[in-house]
């Protein structure tokens, strides 16, 4: 059995059970469907004085076995908001003793970084120390934020030059990497997977009643439910969704996620006169998401940047069309009217897109068919072929 050591700063833990869930599903699928044995190191940043949420994160830094994958969670010193420059060094310093010990016990064939930054530079240092090839993956923010300039862009360029292989979550993201001159080398496109047993069209009316009871949503049965999924941060554009709701005569907006913009978004809803039509549901479990998606008429996610959002795929698989801007791999997902609309990032355009989708009246089965190619097994097998090629090239 071939062995890969993956480093990912985003990975679920007991404090943040959905944090980096897409990485966890990928690694679990690789372990389940292929001949690769997976070990994950999930370094957790904790300030020298850990208070509040950081204290809870420190307590969550506990090793575990999840979905057939061994997950090790060391901590590294973090200086919030200003320490990004040293994060790769701090991660490498924290992870190296663990990686050396594991490699001495049973050698790895390959190292893997799940994000260009800060994971990529940290893994590049590990690879040099252990004498192993490594793969690195681009997901979105690591390109469109960290890849724009300064120390992080330089670190990303160096990492990509040294990597044995490079992946991106969409063709559009790969092209953006080339356009930003991050690398001239070949970039493989590796789409996300999908749990088809979990994400499928459920009975819409039953799911509406279920979430109305569970979350206390007071809304008429004939009012469309719009759903926003993602952290309550400016980059996700939930403020635009709220303003768009104000332009619609009917409809309610439910926002799933947590973040420090919740109070500001609530004030905006009040100012726009839609406070009674905006519902903050907080964080929800992965198992609840298909229920909420099946209960909604439209997923609205006007993000400023994305690679290829898992929420897009999961919504469509549940039969819920999407209204999104032309970011990342949007045009690789919305390829027909039944999948939804790609719109400008303005309240007016978003509202118009929502109206158009509501008028289309495609069946939920027709919407779900637009993402029939996404599957965790196919995802895992493609990743295994990529890894196989890297170690065969080295032999």
ZABA-488129 format. One line per 2 residues: number of its first residue (from 1); their letters; for each residue x, y, z of N, C-alpha, C. Coordinates in steps of 0.05 Angstrom, whole numbers, plus 5000, padded with zeros to 4 digits. Example, Ala and Ser with C-alpha at 12.3 -4.5 7.8 and 13.67 -1.06 7.14 Angstrom:
1) as) 5264:4886:5156:5246:4910:5156:5264:4934:5156  5257:4955:5142:5273:4979:5143:5258:5001:5157 .
This chain:
1) xx) 5017:4976:5000:5000:5000:5000:5018:5025:5000  5011:5044:4983:5026:5069:4981:5016:5088:5003 .
3) xx) 5034:5105:5012:5028:5123:5035:5032:5152:5028  5012:5168:5035:5014:5197:5031:5010:5211:5058 .
5) xx) 5027:5232:5062:5023:5249:5086:5013:5276:5076  4989:5282:5084:4976:5307:5076:4977:5327:5099 .
7) xx) 4983:5352:5092:4983:5374:5111:4961:5393:5102  4942:5399:5121:4920:5418:5115:4914:5434:5139 .
9) xx) 4915:5460:5137:4907:5478:5159:4877:5480:5162  4863:5472:5141:4833:5471:5143:4826:5441:5145 .
11) xx) 4814:5434:5168:4805:5406:5172:4786:5407:5195  4765:5390:5195:4745:5391:5217:4758:5383:5244 .
13) xx) 4748:5395:5265:4755:5386:5292:4731:5388:5309  4733:5382:5335:4709:5382:5352:4698:5409:5356 .
15) xx) 4714:5430:5354:4705:5457:5357:4693:5468:5331  4705:5461:5309:4695:5470:5283:4690:5445:5265 .
17) xx) 4667:5432:5269:4662:5407:5255:4659:5409:5225  4654:5433:5215:4651:5436:5185:4674:5450:5173 .
19) xx) 4694:5457:5188:4717:5473:5179:4734:5455:5161  4735:5461:5135:4750:5445:5116:4738:5417:5112 .
21) xx) 4712:5415:5114:4699:5388:5111:4705:5377:5084  4707:5394:5063:4712:5384:5036:4739:5370:5034 .
23) xx) 4759:5379:5050:4785:5366:5050:4783:5339:5063  4768:5338:5086:4764:5312:5100:4750:5292:5082 .
25) xx) 4729:5300:5068:4715:5281:5050:4734:5271:5028  4751:5289:5018:4770:5281:4997:4789:5259:5007 .
27) xx) 4801:5264:5031:4820:5246:5042:4807:5219:5050  4783:5221:5060:4768:5197:5068:4761:5180:5043 .
29) xx) 4754:5193:5022:4748:5179:4997:4773:5166:4985  4796:5180:4987:4821:5169:4977:4828:5143:4992 .
31) xx) 4824:5144:5019:4830:5121:5035:4810:5098:5030  4786:5105:5025:4765:5084:5021:4766:5071:4994 .
33) xx) 4771:5086:4973:4767:5075:4946:4793:5068:4931  4816:5075:4943:4841:5070:4928:4861:5055:4946 .
35) xx) 4884:5050:4935:4905:5035:4950:4924:5054:4965  4916:5079:4968:4932:5098:4982:4924:5098:5012 .
37) xx) 4943:5096:5030:4939:5099:5058:4944:5129:5065  4925:5141:5079:4926:5170:5083:4931:5177:5112 .
39) xx) 4950:5194:5117:4954:5206:5144:4953:5236:5140  4937:5249:5157:4934:5278:5156:4946:5291:5180 .
41) xx) 4961:5312:5176:4970:5330:5197:4955:5356:5194  4939:5363:5214:4922:5387:5214:4933:5406:5235 .
43) xx) 4953:5423:5227:4964:5442:5247:4944:5464:5253  4940:5469:5279:4920:5488:5289:4935:5512:5301 .
45) xx) 4930:5536:5290:4943:5560:5300:4931:5570:5326  4947:5574:5346:4938:5583:5372:4957:5605:5382 .
47) xx) 4946:5629:5390:4963:5650:5400:4977:5643:5426  4998:5657:5433:5012:5651:5458:4993:5652:5483 .
49) xx) 4974:5670:5482:4954:5671:5503:4927:5664:5489  4918:5640:5495:4894:5630:5481:4869:5636:5497 .
51) xx) 4853:5654:5488:4828:5662:5501:4804:5657:5483  4781:5655:5494:4756:5653:5478:4757:5630:5459 .
53) xx) 4752:5636:5433:4752:5615:5413:4778:5601:5410  4800:5615:5414:4826:5603:5411:4831:5582:5434 .
55) xx) 4820:5587:5457:4822:5568:5479:4807:5542:5471  4784:5546:5458:4769:5522:5450:4783:5507:5427 .
57) xx) 4796:5522:5409:4812:5509:5388:4835:5494:5400  4848:5505:5420:4870:5491:5433:4861:5465:5445 .
59) xx) 4837:5465:5457:4826:5440:5468:4819:5420:5446  4813:5431:5422:4805:5413:5400:4829:5401:5386 .
61) xx) 4853:5409:5393:4878:5399:5380:4884:5372:5391  4867:5353:5385:4869:5325:5394:4870:5306:5370 .
63) xx) 4889:5287:5371:4891:5268:5349:4866:5250:5349  4860:5240:5325:4837:5222:5322:4839:5206:5297 .
65) xx) 4821:5187:5294:4817:5172:5269:4789:5178:5259  4787:5191:5236:4761:5199:5226:4757:5188:5198 .
67) xx) 4736:5173:5193:4730:5163:5167:4752:5146:5155  4766:5131:5172:4788:5115:5163:4814:5129:5159 .
69) xx) 4816:5154:5167:4840:5170:5164:4851:5178:5191  4877:5174:5195:4890:5183:5220:4895:5212:5218 .
71) xx) 4886:5228:5237:4889:5257:5236:4904:5266:5261  4927:5279:5257:4943:5289:5279:4941:5320:5280 .
73) xx) 4937:5331:5304:4931:5359:5306:4950:5373:5325  4974:5379:5316:4992:5395:5332:4984:5424:5331 .
75) xx) 4993:5440:5350:4989:5469:5349:5014:5483:5339  5010:5507:5329:5033:5524:5322:5027:5552:5331 .
77) xx) 5048:5568:5338:5043:5595:5348:5032:5613:5327  5010:5626:5333:4996:5643:5314:4994:5672:5325 .
79) xx) 5000:5691:5308:4995:5719:5315:4972:5728:5298  4947:5730:5309:4924:5736:5293:4927:5762:5276 .
81) xx) 4918:5760:5251:4916:5782:5232:4943:5793:5222  4964:5790:5237:4990:5802:5227:5012:5781:5224 .
83) xx) 5007:5755:5230:5028:5736:5230:5030:5719:5206  5016:5726:5184:5014:5709:5160:5042:5703:5149 .
85) xx) 5060:5723:5150:5086:5720:5138:5102:5696:5150  5098:5692:5176:5114:5670:5190:5098:5644:5192 .
87) xx) 5073:5644:5184:5057:5620:5188:5069:5595:5174  5079:5596:5149:5091:5572:5137:5114:5562:5154 .
89) xx) 5131:5580:5163:5154:5572:5180:5145:5560:5206  5124:5572:5219:5115:5561:5244:5102:5534:5241 .
91) xx) 5087:5531:5219:5075:5505:5213:5096:5484:5208  5115:5490:5192:5137:5471:5186:5151:5462:5212 .
93) xx) 5157:5481:5228:5171:5476:5253:5155:5458:5272  5129:5461:5272:5111:5445:5288:5108:5417:5277 .
95) xx) 5106:5415:5250:5100:5390:5237:5124:5372:5233  5147:5384:5229:5171:5369:5222:5178:5346:5241 .
97) xx) 5179:5349:5267:5185:5326:5284:5165:5303:5281  5140:5310:5278:5120:5289:5274:5124:5275:5248 .
99) xx) 5128:5290:5226:5132:5278:5200:5157:5260:5200  5179:5269:5212:5204:5253:5213:5199:5227:5228 .
101) xx) 5185:5229:5250:5180:5205:5266:5163:5185:5251  5141:5194:5238:5124:5177:5223:5138:5164:5199 .
103) xx) 5154:5181:5186:5169:5171:5162:5190:5150:5170  5202:5153:5194:5222:5134:5203:5208:5107:5210 .
105) xx) 5184:5109:5221:5170:5085:5229:5160:5069:5204  5148:5083:5185:5138:5071:5160:5140:5093:5139 .
107) xx) 5158:5090:5120:5163:5112:5101:5139:5119:5084  5137:5145:5079:5116:5155:5061:5127:5155:5033 .
109) xx) 5109:5154:5013:5117:5156:4985:5115:5184:4974  5098:5200:4987:5091:5227:4977:5081:5245:4999 .
111) xx) 5086:5271:4996:5074:5291:5014:5054:5307:4997  5035:5319:5011:5013:5333:4998:5006:5357:5014 .
113) xx) 5003:5380:5000:4993:5405:5012:4966:5411:5001  4946:5416:5018:4919:5420:5008:4913:5448:5000 .
115) xx) 4931:5467:5006:4927:5495:4998:4955:5506:4991  4954:5525:4972:4980:5538:4963:4993:5552:4986 .
117) xx) 4977:5565:5004:4988:5581:5025:4969:5580:5049  4979:5575:5073:5007:5572:5081:5018:5543:5079 .
119) xx) 4999:5524:5072:5007:5496:5072:5030:5490:5053  5028:5502:5028:5048:5495:5008:5077:5500:5016 .
121) xx) 5084:5525:5024:5112:5529:5032:5121:5512:5055  5103:5506:5074:5110:5489:5096:5116:5461:5087 .
123) xx) 5100:5450:5068:5105:5423:5058:5129:5422:5041  5135:5444:5026:5159:5445:5010:5184:5441:5027 .
125) xx) 5184:5453:5051:5206:5450:5070:5208:5422:5081  5185:5410:5086:5184:5382:5096:5195:5363:5075 .
127) xx) 5187:5367:5050:5195:5350:5028:5225:5351:5024  5237:5374:5027:5266:5377:5024:5280:5362:5046 .
129) xx) 5269:5364:5071:5281:5350:5093:5279:5320:5092  5256:5310:5082:5251:5282:5081:5260:5269:5055 .
131) xx) 5266:5285:5035:5275:5274:5009:5252:5262:4994  5228:5274:4996:5204:5263:4983:5193:5283:4963 .
133) xx) 5179:5273:4942:5164:5291:4924:5139:5301:4938  5128:5323:4928:5103:5333:4940:5085:5344:4919 .
135) xx) 5059:5342:4925:5038:5354:4908:5025:5377:4923  5015:5397:4908:5002:5419:4921:4976:5426:4905 .
137) xx) 4956:5435:4920:4930:5441:4907:4922:5470:4912  4911:5482:4891:4900:5509:4892:4870:5508:4894 .
139) xx) 4858:5524:4912:4830:5522:4917:4814:5547:4913  4827:5571:4913:4812:5595:4908:4824:5619:4922 .
141) xx) 4819:5622:4948:4830:5644:4963:4861:5644:4963  4872:5620:4963:4901:5618:4963:4913:5630:4937 .
143) xx) 4897:5631:4916:4905:5644:4891:4897:5673:4890  4871:5678:4895:4860:5705:4891:4866:5724:4914 .
145) xx) 4876:5715:4936:4883:5733:4958:4914:5731:4962  4923:5707:4970:4951:5704:4976:4969:5705:4952 .
147) xx) 4958:5700:4928:4974:5699:4904:4976:5726:4890  4965:5747:4902:4965:5773:4888:4990:5789:4891 .
149) xx) 5006:5785:4912:5030:5800:4914:5043:5796:4941  5067:5809:4945:5081:5809:4970:5094:5782:4976 .
151) xx) 5100:5778:5001:5115:5755:5010:5101:5729:5003  5074:5729:5005:5060:5704:5000:5062:5695:4970 .
153) xx) 5060:5715:4952:5062:5708:4923:5090:5696:4917  5110:5708:4929:5137:5697:4925:5140:5669:4936 .
155) xx) 5128:5665:4959:5129:5638:4972:5114:5618:4955  5091:5626:4944:5075:5608:4927:5091:5601:4902 .
157) xx) 5103:5621:4889:5118:5615:4865:5140:5595:4870  5155:5599:4892:5177:5581:4899:5166:5553:4904 .
159) xx) 5143:5551:4918:5131:5525:4923:5123:5511:4897  5110:5525:4879:5102:5513:4854:5125:5504:4837 .
161) xx) 5147:5519:4838:5171:5511:4823:5183:5485:4834  5180:5480:4860:5192:5457:4872:5173:5433:4873 .
163) xx) 5147:5437:4869:5128:5415:4871:5131:5395:4848  5126:5370:4855:5126:5349:4834:5101:5350:4817 .
165) xx) 5079:5360:4829:5054:5362:4815:5036:5384:4827  5019:5396:4810:5002:5418:4818:4973:5412:4809 .
167) xx) 4954:5416:4826:4926:5413:4820:4911:5439:4826  4888:5443:4812:4870:5465:4817:4842:5454:4817 .
169) xx) 4824:5467:4832:4796:5456:4834:4779:5463:4810  4788:5480:4792:4773:5486:4768:4792:5495:4746 .
171) xx) 4783:5493:4721:4799:5502:4699:4803:5532:4700  4782:5546:4709:4785:5576:4711:4806:5584:4731 .
173) xx) 4808:5569:4753:4828:5575:4773:4856:5570:4762  4859:5548:4747:4885:5542:4735:4893:5564:4716 .
175) xx) 4874:5574:4701:4880:5597:4683:4888:5622:4698  4874:5626:4720:4881:5650:4737:4909:5648:4747 .
177) xx) 4917:5624:4755:4945:5620:4765:4965:5626:4743  4959:5619:4719:4977:5625:4697:4977:5655:4692 .
179) xx) 4953:5667:4693:4951:5696:4688:4965:5713:4708  4966:5703:4733:4980:5717:4754:5010:5711:4754 .
181) xx) 5019:5695:4735:5047:5687:4733:5057:5673:4758  5039:5658:4770:5048:5642:4793:5064:5618:4785 .
183) xx) 5059:5608:4761:5074:5585:4751:5070:5582:4721  5089:5570:4708:5087:5564:4679:5083:5534:4675 .
185) xx) 5084:5519:4696:5082:5490:4693:5053:5481:4688  5051:5456:4681:5024:5445:4676:5009:5442:4702 .
187) xx) 4983:5449:4701:4966:5447:4725:4943:5428:4719  4940:5408:4735:4918:5389:4731:4893:5400:4744 .
189) xx) 4870:5394:4732:4844:5402:4743:4832:5379:4758  4826:5383:4783:4815:5362:4800:4789:5372:4813 .
191) xx) 4766:5364:4802:4741:5374:4812:4734:5361:4839  4717:5374:4854:4708:5364:4879:4691:5339:4875 .
193) xx) 4686:5325:4897:4669:5302:4896:4641:5308:4908  4626:5288:4912:4599:5292:4922:4589:5266:4935 .
195) xx) 4577:5268:4959:4565:5245:4972:4537:5242:4961  4533:5224:4942:4507:5222:4929:4485:5209:4946 .
197) xx) 4494:5195:4967:4474:5184:4985:4462:5206:5003  4478:5226:5008:4470:5247:5026:4457:5270:5010 .
199) xx) 4470:5279:4988:4460:5302:4973:4444:5292:4949  4418:5293:4952:4399:5284:4931:4373:5299:4936 .
201) xx) 4356:5301:4916:4331:5315:4921:4313:5300:4941  4306:5314:4962:4287:5304:4982:4260:5318:4978 .
203) xx) 4240:5307:4990:4213:5318:4985:4212:5347:4995  4208:5366:4977:4210:5394:4982:4191:5403:5004 .
205) xx) 4165:5396:5002:4145:5405:5021:4151:5394:5049  4160:5369:5051:4166:5357:5077:4190:5371:5090 .
207) xx) 4210:5377:5073:4234:5390:5084:4227:5419:5093  4209:5433:5079:4201:5459:5087:4188:5458:5115 .
209) xx) 4170:5439:5119:4157:5436:5145:4177:5429:5167  4197:5412:5160:4216:5404:5179:4234:5427:5189 .
211) xx) 4244:5443:5170:4261:5465:5179:4245:5487:5192  4220:5491:5184:4203:5511:5197:4200:5504:5227 .
213) xx) 4197:5478:5233:4194:5470:5261:4221:5471:5276  4242:5461:5263:4268:5459:5276:4280:5486:5282 .
215) xx) 4278:5504:5262:4291:5530:5265:4272:5553:5271  4246:5546:5273:4227:5567:5280:4223:5588:5258 .
217) xx) 4225:5579:5233:4222:5598:5211:4192:5604:5206  4184:5629:5211:4157:5637:5206:4154:5649:5179 .
219) xx) 4144:5634:5160:4141:5645:5133:4118:5630:5119  4103:5644:5102:4080:5631:5088:4090:5608:5070 .
221) xx) 4073:5588:5067:4081:5565:5051:4087:5572:5022  4074:5594:5011:4077:5601:4983:4100:5620:4979 .
223) xx) 4115:5628:5000:4138:5646:4996:4163:5630:4990  4178:5637:4969:4203:5623:4963:4224:5627:4984 .
225) xx) 4239:5605:4990:4261:5606:5009:4287:5607:4994  4302:5628:4999:4329:5631:4988:4349:5623:5009 .
227) xx) 4370:5610:5001:4390:5600:5020:4417:5611:5014  4432:5621:5034:4460:5628:5031:4476:5611:5050 .
229) xx) 4497:5599:5039:4514:5580:5054:4543:5590:5054  4554:5594:5078:4581:5603:5080:4586:5621:5103 .
231) xx) 4610:5624:5111:4617:5641:5134:4606:5669:5130  4598:5682:5152:4587:5709:5151:4610:5729:5150 .
233) xx) 4623:5730:5127:4646:5747:5122:4641:5763:5097  4654:5786:5094:4649:5804:5071:4653:5789:5044 .
235) xx) 4673:5772:5043:4680:5759:5017:4657:5742:5006  4639:5733:5023:4617:5716:5014:4593:5732:5002 .
237) xx) 4593:5758:5007:4573:5775:4993:4544:5772:5004  4541:5763:5029:4514:5761:5040:4500:5788:5041 .
239) xx) 4515:5809:5044:4502:5836:5044:4488:5841:5017  4499:5832:4995:4486:5835:4969:4461:5819:4968 .
241) xx) 4461:5795:4980:4436:5779:4980:4414:5792:4996  4421:5805:5018:4401:5819:5034:4390:5843:5019 .
243) xx) 4407:5857:5006:4398:5880:4990:4380:5871:4966  4388:5848:4954:4372:5837:4933:4344:5829:4943 .
245) xx) 4343:5817:4967:4318:5810:4978:4299:5834:4981  4311:5856:4988:4295:5881:4990:4282:5890:4964 .
247) xx) 4293:5880:4942:4281:5887:4915:4260:5867:4906  4257:5845:4922:4237:5825:4915:4212:5828:4932 .
249) xx) 4190:5825:4919:4165:5829:4933:4159:5807:4953  4169:5783:4947:4164:5759:4963:4190:5744:4967 .
251) xx) 4190:5728:4988:4213:5711:4993:4226:5716:5020  4239:5695:5030:4255:5696:5055:4283:5686:5049 .
253) xx) 4302:5696:5064:4330:5689:5061:4340:5677:5086  4350:5652:5085:4362:5639:5108:4393:5637:5104 .
255) xx) 4408:5646:5123:4437:5646:5121:4448:5625:5140  4464:5606:5128:4477:5586:5144:4506:5593:5147 .
257) xx) 4515:5594:5172:4543:5600:5176:4546:5618:5200  4571:5620:5209:4578:5638:5231:4600:5657:5222 .
259) xx) 4604:5678:5237:4625:5698:5230:4620:5724:5243  4640:5741:5243:4639:5766:5257:4622:5788:5243 .
261) xx) 4610:5782:5220:4593:5801:5207:4564:5797:5213  4557:5779:5230:4529:5773:5235:4513:5798:5244 .
263) xx) 4524:5812:5264:4509:5835:5274:4506:5857:5253  4528:5861:5237:4526:5881:5215:4506:5873:5194 .
265) xx) 4504:5847:5188:4484:5838:5169:4456:5841:5180  4453:5836:5206:4426:5839:5218:4418:5869:5217 .
267) xx) 4437:5887:5222:4430:5915:5220:4423:5923:5192  4437:5912:5172:4431:5917:5144:4403:5908:5137 .
269) xx) 4395:5884:5147:4368:5874:5141:4347:5893:5153  4353:5904:5177:4335:5923:5189:4333:5948:5172 .
271) xx) 4356:5958:5163:4356:5983:5147:4341:5979:5120  4343:5955:5109:4330:5949:5084:4301:5942:5087 .
273) xx) 4292:5940:5111:4264:5934:5115:4256:5905:5112  4276:5887:5114:4271:5859:5110:4279:5842:5134 .
275) xx) 4282:5854:5157:4291:5840:5181:4274:5815:5187  4247:5818:5182:4229:5795:5187:4231:5773:5166 .
277) xx) 4247:5779:5144:4249:5759:5122:4278:5748:5120  4295:5756:5138:4323:5745:5139:4327:5729:5164 .
279) xx) 4336:5705:5161:4339:5686:5184:4368:5677:5186  4379:5680:5209:4407:5671:5214:4406:5644:5229 .
281) xx) 4413:5623:5215:4411:5596:5226:4436:5586:5240  4458:5601:5237:4483:5593:5250:4495:5570:5236 .
283) xx) 4513:5556:5250:4526:5533:5239:4508:5509:5240  4508:5492:5220:4491:5468:5219:4509:5444:5213 .
285) xx) 4500:5421:5220:4516:5397:5214:4514:5390:5185  4534:5374:5176:4534:5366:5148:4509:5351:5140 .
287) xx) 4499:5335:5159:4475:5319:5154:4450:5336:5151  4449:5360:5163:4426:5378:5160:4426:5393:5134 .
289) xx) 4449:5395:5121:4450:5412:5097:4432:5402:5075  4431:5376:5068:4412:5368:5047:4383:5375:5053 .
291) xx) 4375:5374:5079:4348:5381:5086:4343:5410:5079  4361:5428:5087:4358:5456:5082:4359:5463:5052 .
293) xx) 4377:5450:5038:4380:5454:5009:4354:5445:4994  4344:5422:5002:4319:5412:4989:4295:5429:4996 .
295) xx) 4296:5443:5019:4273:5460:5026:4274:5486:5012  4297:5494:5001:4300:5520:4988:4293:5520:4959 .
297) xx) 4285:5543:4949:4280:5546:4920:4305:5553:4905  4323:5569:4918:4347:5579:4904:4370:5581:4925 .
299) xx) 4394:5573:4916:4418:5580:4931:4429:5606:4920  4433:5626:4937:4444:5651:4929:4471:5655:4943 .
301) xx) 4493:5656:4927:4519:5659:4939:4536:5678:4922  4534:5704:4926:4548:5723:4909:4577:5729:4919 .
303) xx) 4593:5708:4921:4620:5710:4932:4637:5728:4915  4656:5741:4928:4675:5757:4914:4696:5740:4899 .
305) xx) 4702:5717:4911:4721:5698:4899:4714:5670:4908  4718:5651:4890:4715:5623:4896:4734:5608:4877 .
307) xx) 4740:5583:4884:4753:5565:4865:4730:5551:4850  4719:5531:4864:4695:5518:4855:4681:5509:4881 .
309) xx) 4661:5524:4889:4649:5521:4915:4634:5494:4918  4640:5479:4938:4625:5454:4943:4595:5460:4947 .
311) xx) 4589:5483:4958:4561:5490:4963:4545:5491:4936  4558:5500:4915:4545:5500:4889:4536:5472:4881 .
313) xx) 4555:5454:4883:4550:5426:4874:4530:5413:4892  4532:5417:4918:4513:5404:4937:4485:5414:4933 .
315) xx) 4482:5440:4928:4455:5451:4923:4443:5439:4898  4458:5439:4876:4447:5428:4851:4440:5399:4854 .
317) xx) 4457:5383:4869:4451:5355:4872:4425:5351:4887  4417:5370:4904:4392:5369:4918:4369:5380:4902 .
319) xx) 4375:5388:4877:4354:5399:4860:4348:5428:4863  4367:5442:4876:4363:5471:4881:4381:5487:4862 .
321) xx) 4370:5502:4844:4387:5518:4825:4401:5540:4840  4422:5551:4828:4440:5570:4841:4441:5597:4826 .
323) xx) 4444:5618:4841:4449:5645:4829:4476:5654:4840  4496:5656:4823:4523:5662:4831:4536:5681:4811 .
325) xx) 4557:5695:4819:4572:5712:4800:4592:5695:4784  4604:5708:4765:4623:5695:4748:4651:5695:4761 .
327) xx) 4653:5677:4782:4678:5674:4796:4687:5645:4794  4714:5641:4795:4724:5614:4795:4712:5597:4772 .
329) xx) 4704:5573:4780:4693:5554:4760:4663:5556:4756  4652:5580:4759:4623:5583:4757:4612:5573:4730 .
331) xx) 4626:5580:4708:4617:5572:4681:4622:5542:4676  4638:5529:4693:4642:5500:4690:4620:5485:4704 .
333) xx) 4604:5499:4720:4582:5487:4735:4555:5496:4724  4551:5521:4719:4525:5531:4708:4528:5531:4677 .
335) xx) 4521:5508:4666:4524:5505:4637:4497:5503:4623  4476:5506:4638:4449:5506:4626:4430:5522:4645 .
337) xx) 4408:5530:4634:4389:5546:4650:4378:5530:4673  4377:5504:4671:4367:5488:4693:4385:5489:4718 .
339) xx) 4410:5496:4714:4429:5498:4737:4426:5525:4751  4415:5545:4738:4412:5571:4751:4422:5594:4733 .
341) xx) 4433:5614:4745:4442:5638:4730:4468:5648:4741  4485:5658:4723:4509:5673:4731:4503:5702:4727 .
343) xx) 4507:5718:4748:4498:5746:4748:4521:5765:4757  4517:5790:4752:4536:5810:4763:4532:5812:4794 .
345) xx) 4553:5821:4807:4552:5824:4836:4539:5851:4845  4514:5854:4837:4499:5877:4845:4472:5867:4856 .
347) xx) 4459:5881:4874:4433:5872:4884:4413:5870:4862  4413:5889:4843:4394:5888:4821:4397:5863:4804 .
349) xx) 4422:5857:4797:4427:5833:4780:4420:5807:4795  4427:5807:4820:4421:5783:4836:4390:5779:4838 .
351) xx) 4376:5800:4844:4347:5798:4845:4335:5789:4819  4346:5800:4797:4336:5791:4770:4341:5762:4766 .
353) xx) 4365:5753:4774:4372:5724:4771:4353:5707:4787  4347:5715:4811:4329:5699:4828:4301:5697:4815 .
355) xx) 4291:5720:4805:4265:5720:4791:4265:5701:4768  4286:5702:4752:4288:5685:4728:4288:5655:4736 .
357) xx) 4303:5648:4756:4304:5620:4765:4276:5611:4776  4263:5628:4790:4237:5621:4801:4216:5617:4779 .
359) xx) 4219:5631:4757:4201:5629:4735:4206:5604:4718  4231:5594:4719:4238:5571:4701:4222:5546:4707 .
361) xx) 4219:5540:4733:4204:5517:4742:4214:5490:4731  4240:5487:4730:4251:5461:4724:4246:5442:4747 .
363) xx) 4243:5416:4742:4239:5397:4764:4266:5394:4779  4264:5386:4804:4288:5383:4820:4305:5361:4809 .
365) xx) 4293:5341:4796:4309:5320:4783:4325:5331:4760  4313:5349:4744:4327:5361:4722:4351:5378:4731 .
367) xx) 4347:5392:4753:4369:5408:4765:4391:5389:4774  4384:5368:4788:4404:5350:4799:4421:5337:4777 .
369) xx) 4409:5332:4754:4423:5319:4732:4446:5336:4721  4447:5362:4728:4468:5380:4717:4495:5374:4731 .
371) xx) 4495:5360:4754:4520:5354:4768:4524:5324:4771  4513:5308:4752:4515:5279:4755:4544:5269:4753 .
373) xx) 4562:5285:4742:4590:5276:4739:4606:5279:4765  4595:5292:4785:4610:5296:4810:4605:5272:4829 .
375) xx) 4627:5261:4839:4624:5237:4855:4650:5233:4871  4649:5226:4897:4673:5224:4913:4691:5200:4903 .
377) xx) 4679:5179:4893:4695:5157:4884:4711:5165:4859  4698:5178:4840:4712:5188:4816:4734:5208:4824 .
379) xx) 4728:5225:4843:4747:5245:4854:4771:5230:4865  4766:5210:4882:4788:5195:4895:4806:5181:4874 .
381) xx) 4793:5169:4855:4808:5154:4835:4825:5172:4817  4815:5196:4811:4830:5215:4796:4854:5225:4813 .
383) xx) 4850:5229:4838:4872:5238:4856:4893:5216:4858  4884:5191:4860:4903:5169:4862:4920:5167:4837 .
385) xx) 4908:5171:4813:4923:5170:4788:4944:5192:4788  4937:5216:4798:4955:5238:4799:4979:5231:4817 .
387) xx) 4974:5221:4841:4995:5212:4859:5013:5190:4846  4999:5171:4834:5014:5149:4821:5034:5159:4801 .
389) xx) 5025:5178:4785:5042:5189:4764:5067:5203:4776  5063:5216:4799:5085:5231:4811:5106:5213:4822 .
391) xx) 5098:5191:4834:5118:5173:4845:5130:5155:4823  5115:5150:4802:5126:5135:4779:5147:5151:4765 .
393) xx) 5142:5177:4763:5161:5196:4750:5187:5197:4766  5185:5193:4792:5209:5195:4809:5225:5169:4808 .
395) x) 5211:5146:4803:5225:5120:4804:5247:5118:4783 .
